[in-house]
Amino acid sequence: HDAKLAAMPDTPQRIDRLCELNVIEQVANVCQTTIVRDAWDRGQKLAVHGWVYGLKDGLVSDLGSTVTETSQAAAVYQGALAAL
């Protein structure tokens, strides 16, 4: 994700972007776990959300990376990255 980080004009913005990228990557990782995949295979309702908390403003931001089934994971991941 070097290009996304390098595009940020200053260090605080780069740090914020790095946090956002980390959340998106962790959503993808959680969706790959056997626990989550088995739950989805059983038809269990389960959603993995990617949110980030802003220390400056106290707001929780949805990164558009909510996944509710295995077949969505790749498209949601790509969409969340593209939205940054």
PyMOL CGO cylinders between C-alpha atoms (Angstrom):
from pymol import cmd
from pymol.cgo import CYLINDER

trace = [
    CYLINDER, 0.00, 0.00, 0.00, 3.00, 2.29, -0.50, 0.3, 1, 1, 1, 1, 1, 1,
    CYLINDER, 3.00, 2.29, -0.50, 1.25, 4.41, -3.12, 0.3, 1, 1, 1, 1, 1, 1,
    CYLINDER, 1.25, 4.41, -3.12, -1.72, 5.14, -0.85, 0.3, 1, 1, 1, 1, 1, 1,
    CYLINDER, -1.72, 5.14, -0.85, 0.59, 6.15, 2.00, 0.3, 1, 1, 1, 1, 1, 1,
    CYLINDER, 0.59, 6.15, 2.00, 2.96, 8.18, -0.18, 0.3, 1, 1, 1, 1, 1, 1,
    CYLINDER, 2.96, 8.18, -0.18, 0.01, 10.15, -1.56, 0.3, 1, 1, 1, 1, 1, 1,
    CYLINDER, 0.01, 10.15, -1.56, -0.71, 11.60, 1.87, 0.3, 1, 1, 1, 1, 1, 1,
    CYLINDER, -0.71, 11.60, 1.87, 0.75, 15.11, 2.27, 0.3, 1, 1, 1, 1, 1, 1,
    CYLINDER, 0.75, 15.11, 2.27, 1.90, 14.88, 5.88, 0.3, 1, 1, 1, 1, 1, 1,
    CYLINDER, 1.90, 14.88, 5.88, 2.78, 12.40, 8.61, 0.3, 1, 1, 1, 1, 1, 1,
    CYLINDER, 2.78, 12.40, 8.61, -0.43, 12.67, 10.70, 0.3, 1, 1, 1, 1, 1, 1,
    CYLINDER, -0.43, 12.67, 10.70, -2.53, 11.94, 7.61, 0.3, 1, 1, 1, 1, 1, 1,
    CYLINDER, -2.53, 11.94, 7.61, -0.23, 9.03, 6.71, 0.3, 1, 1, 1, 1, 1, 1,
    CYLINDER, -0.23, 9.03, 6.71, -0.68, 7.59, 10.19, 0.3, 1, 1, 1, 1, 1, 1,
    CYLINDER, -0.68, 7.59, 10.19, -4.47, 7.88, 9.90, 0.3, 1, 1, 1, 1, 1, 1,
    CYLINDER, -4.47, 7.88, 9.90, -4.36, 6.17, 6.49, 0.3, 1, 1, 1, 1, 1, 1,
    CYLINDER, -4.36, 6.17, 6.49, -2.13, 3.41, 7.86, 0.3, 1, 1, 1, 1, 1, 1,
    CYLINDER, -2.13, 3.41, 7.86, -4.70, 2.76, 10.62, 0.3, 1, 1, 1, 1, 1, 1,
    CYLINDER, -4.70, 2.76, 10.62, -7.47, 2.58, 8.02, 0.3, 1, 1, 1, 1, 1, 1,
    CYLINDER, -7.47, 2.58, 8.02, -5.46, 0.18, 5.86, 0.3, 1, 1, 1, 1, 1, 1,
    CYLINDER, -5.46, 0.18, 5.86, -4.76, -1.97, 8.92, 0.3, 1, 1, 1, 1, 1, 1,
    CYLINDER, -4.76, -1.97, 8.92, -8.47, -2.21, 9.75, 0.3, 1, 1, 1, 1, 1, 1,
    CYLINDER, -8.47, -2.21, 9.75, -9.32, -3.23, 6.18, 0.3, 1, 1, 1, 1, 1, 1,
    CYLINDER, -9.32, -3.23, 6.18, -6.58, -5.88, 6.19, 0.3, 1, 1, 1, 1, 1, 1,
    CYLINDER, -6.58, -5.88, 6.19, -7.73, -7.23, 9.56, 0.3, 1, 1, 1, 1, 1, 1,
    CYLINDER, -7.73, -7.23, 9.56, -11.32, -7.52, 8.33, 0.3, 1, 1, 1, 1, 1, 1,
    CYLINDER, -11.32, -7.52, 8.33, -9.99, -9.60, 5.43, 0.3, 1, 1, 1, 1, 1, 1,
    CYLINDER, -9.99, -9.60, 5.43, -7.94, -11.73, 7.84, 0.3, 1, 1, 1, 1, 1, 1,
    CYLINDER, -7.94, -11.73, 7.84, -10.87, -12.35, 10.21, 0.3, 1, 1, 1, 1, 1, 1,
    CYLINDER, -10.87, -12.35, 10.21, -13.03, -13.39, 7.24, 0.3, 1, 1, 1, 1, 1, 1,
    CYLINDER, -13.03, -13.39, 7.24, -10.45, -16.07, 6.39, 0.3, 1, 1, 1, 1, 1, 1,
    CYLINDER, -10.45, -16.07, 6.39, -10.56, -17.74, 9.82, 0.3, 1, 1, 1, 1, 1, 1,
    CYLINDER, -10.56, -17.74, 9.82, -12.13, -21.17, 10.10, 0.3, 1, 1, 1, 1, 1, 1,
    CYLINDER, -12.13, -21.17, 10.10, -14.42, -19.97, 12.89, 0.3, 1, 1, 1, 1, 1, 1,
    CYLINDER, -14.42, -19.97, 12.89, -15.99, -17.29, 10.71, 0.3, 1, 1, 1, 1, 1, 1,
    CYLINDER, -15.99, -17.29, 10.71, -16.10, -19.42, 7.56, 0.3, 1, 1, 1, 1, 1, 1,
    CYLINDER, -16.10, -19.42, 7.56, -17.67, -22.34, 9.44, 0.3, 1, 1, 1, 1, 1, 1,
    CYLINDER, -17.67, -22.34, 9.44, -20.32, -20.02, 10.88, 0.3, 1, 1, 1, 1, 1, 1,
    CYLINDER, -20.32, -20.02, 10.88, -21.18, -18.72, 7.41, 0.3, 1, 1, 1, 1, 1, 1,
    CYLINDER, -21.18, -18.72, 7.41, -21.23, -22.28, 6.03, 0.3, 1, 1, 1, 1, 1, 1,
    CYLINDER, -21.23, -22.28, 6.03, -23.78, -23.19, 8.73, 0.3, 1, 1, 1, 1, 1, 1,
    CYLINDER, -23.78, -23.19, 8.73, -25.93, -20.25, 7.65, 0.3, 1, 1, 1, 1, 1, 1,
    CYLINDER, -25.93, -20.25, 7.65, -25.27, -18.39, 10.88, 0.3, 1, 1, 1, 1, 1, 1,
    CYLINDER, -25.27, -18.39, 10.88, -25.81, -14.64, 10.65, 0.3, 1, 1, 1, 1, 1, 1,
    CYLINDER, -25.81, -14.64, 10.65, -22.44, -13.04, 11.24, 0.3, 1, 1, 1, 1, 1, 1,
    CYLINDER, -22.44, -13.04, 11.24, -21.05, -9.72, 10.05, 0.3, 1, 1, 1, 1, 1, 1,
    CYLINDER, -21.05, -9.72, 10.05, -17.45, -8.55, 10.23, 0.3, 1, 1, 1, 1, 1, 1,
    CYLINDER, -17.45, -8.55, 10.23, -17.23, -4.75, 10.30, 0.3, 1, 1, 1, 1, 1, 1,
    CYLINDER, -17.23, -4.75, 10.30, -14.29, -2.45, 9.64, 0.3, 1, 1, 1, 1, 1, 1,
    CYLINDER, -14.29, -2.45, 9.64, -14.55, 0.70, 11.74, 0.3, 1, 1, 1, 1, 1, 1,
    CYLINDER, -14.55, 0.70, 11.74, -11.89, 3.12, 12.90, 0.3, 1, 1, 1, 1, 1, 1,
    CYLINDER, -11.89, 3.12, 12.90, -12.09, 5.48, 15.88, 0.3, 1, 1, 1, 1, 1, 1,
    CYLINDER, -12.09, 5.48, 15.88, -10.76, 8.99, 15.36, 0.3, 1, 1, 1, 1, 1, 1,
    CYLINDER, -10.76, 8.99, 15.36, -8.78, 10.20, 18.35, 0.3, 1, 1, 1, 1, 1, 1,
    CYLINDER, -8.78, 10.20, 18.35, -8.95, 13.81, 17.14, 0.3, 1, 1, 1, 1, 1, 1,
    CYLINDER, -8.95, 13.81, 17.14, -12.73, 14.02, 16.75, 0.3, 1, 1, 1, 1, 1, 1,
    CYLINDER, -12.73, 14.02, 16.75, -14.03, 11.05, 18.75, 0.3, 1, 1, 1, 1, 1, 1,
    CYLINDER, -14.03, 11.05, 18.75, -16.00, 9.75, 15.77, 0.3, 1, 1, 1, 1, 1, 1,
    CYLINDER, -16.00, 9.75, 15.77, -16.27, 6.17, 14.60, 0.3, 1, 1, 1, 1, 1, 1,
    CYLINDER, -16.27, 6.17, 14.60, -15.92, 5.89, 10.83, 0.3, 1, 1, 1, 1, 1, 1,
    CYLINDER, -15.92, 5.89, 10.83, -17.26, 2.97, 8.83, 0.3, 1, 1, 1, 1, 1, 1,
    CYLINDER, -17.26, 2.97, 8.83, -14.63, 2.03, 6.24, 0.3, 1, 1, 1, 1, 1, 1,
    CYLINDER, -14.63, 2.03, 6.24, -17.14, 0.28, 4.00, 0.3, 1, 1, 1, 1, 1, 1,
    CYLINDER, -17.14, 0.28, 4.00, -15.67, -3.11, 4.72, 0.3, 1, 1, 1, 1, 1, 1,
    CYLINDER, -15.67, -3.11, 4.72, -18.60, -4.99, 6.23, 0.3, 1, 1, 1, 1, 1, 1,
    CYLINDER, -18.60, -4.99, 6.23, -18.68, -8.65, 5.14, 0.3, 1, 1, 1, 1, 1, 1,
    CYLINDER, -18.68, -8.65, 5.14, -21.62, -10.96, 5.83, 0.3, 1, 1, 1, 1, 1, 1,
    CYLINDER, -21.62, -10.96, 5.83, -20.71, -14.00, 3.71, 0.3, 1, 1, 1, 1, 1, 1,
    CYLINDER, -20.71, -14.00, 3.71, -17.63, -15.60, 2.19, 0.3, 1, 1, 1, 1, 1, 1,
    CYLINDER, -17.63, -15.60, 2.19, -18.53, -14.68, -1.38, 0.3, 1, 1, 1, 1, 1, 1,
    CYLINDER, -18.53, -14.68, -1.38, -18.46, -10.96, -0.53, 0.3, 1, 1, 1, 1, 1, 1,
    CYLINDER, -18.46, -10.96, -0.53, -15.01, -10.83, 1.05, 0.3, 1, 1, 1, 1, 1, 1,
    CYLINDER, -15.01, -10.83, 1.05, -12.85, -10.11, -2.02, 0.3, 1, 1, 1, 1, 1, 1,
    CYLINDER, -12.85, -10.11, -2.02, -15.18, -7.51, -3.53, 0.3, 1, 1, 1, 1, 1, 1,
    CYLINDER, -15.18, -7.51, -3.53, -15.67, -5.72, -0.21, 0.3, 1, 1, 1, 1, 1, 1,
    CYLINDER, -15.67, -5.72, -0.21, -11.90, -5.68, 0.35, 0.3, 1, 1, 1, 1, 1, 1,
    CYLINDER, -11.90, -5.68, 0.35, -11.25, -4.16, -3.09, 0.3, 1, 1, 1, 1, 1, 1,
    CYLINDER, -11.25, -4.16, -3.09, -14.07, -1.66, -2.66, 0.3, 1, 1, 1, 1, 1, 1,
    CYLINDER, -14.07, -1.66, -2.66, -12.84, -0.51, 0.74, 0.3, 1, 1, 1, 1, 1, 1,
    CYLINDER, -12.84, -0.51, 0.74, -9.32, 0.02, -0.62, 0.3, 1, 1, 1, 1, 1, 1,
    CYLINDER, -9.32, 0.02, -0.62, -10.62, 1.90, -3.64, 0.3, 1, 1, 1, 1, 1, 1,
    CYLINDER, -10.62, 1.90, -3.64, -12.68, 4.19, -1.40, 0.3, 1, 1, 1, 1, 1, 1,
    CYLINDER, -12.68, 4.19, -1.40, -9.62, 5.39, 0.53, 0.3, 1, 1, 1, 1, 1, 1,
]
cmd.load_cgo(trace, "trace")
